[in-house]
């Protein structure tokens, strides 16, 4: 049975400390037509810049160092939203505390040491679809944690209005018109780099991932 060839293969970066595991995953994933390995190595060999430049879709790791997981990684290394990856942890222990810490750090999947080859491949594909992967036992730990959180009352939208500058609101209005960074830069007499930086800061301020979400968040809150 052969995998269906995808128009855009899943770009996987293997940042694996365990050499045997890394080599096994490399052999496994190279047999899948819809997956492309864009980088591999351990933390002594790989830099954060290499991960960003690989434009990987999924960063697969076998450790829980938060510096390499999305929440802290993208705080320390800002990059455009389309270039951001999802993190899948493999070869993990069934430790609820470690699992919950990984979730807080932005992990999208948590695979145990006894996961089969087909389960790892399925987890990579699920991660790209925006789905989470973990064992039922660890999922129960997550449910338990959430059930203990205090109930939050939705704040008044007016209170949540982001404190954007006049320039930032001007950019949001132009994005809402469907203009590209190049077109916005030309109209405002700015460089594309400056426009990208402005938009990146806006995404962080209103806590969204895409330009469309930023437009909706800002314009609906001030309407």
WOBEL-V843681 format. One record per helix or strand. SS is the DSSP state (@ for helix, = for strand). FROM is the first residue (numbers start at 1). TO is the last residue. If there is no record, write none. Layout:
ss	from	to
SS	FROM	TO
SS	FROM	TO
//
This chain:
ss	from	to
=	10	15
@	19	29
=	35	41
@	48	53
=	58	61
@	66	68
@	70	76
@	81	83
=	86	92
@	96	104
=	107	112
@	117	128
=	133	133
@	136	147
@	166	176
@	181	188
@	192	205
@	211	221
//
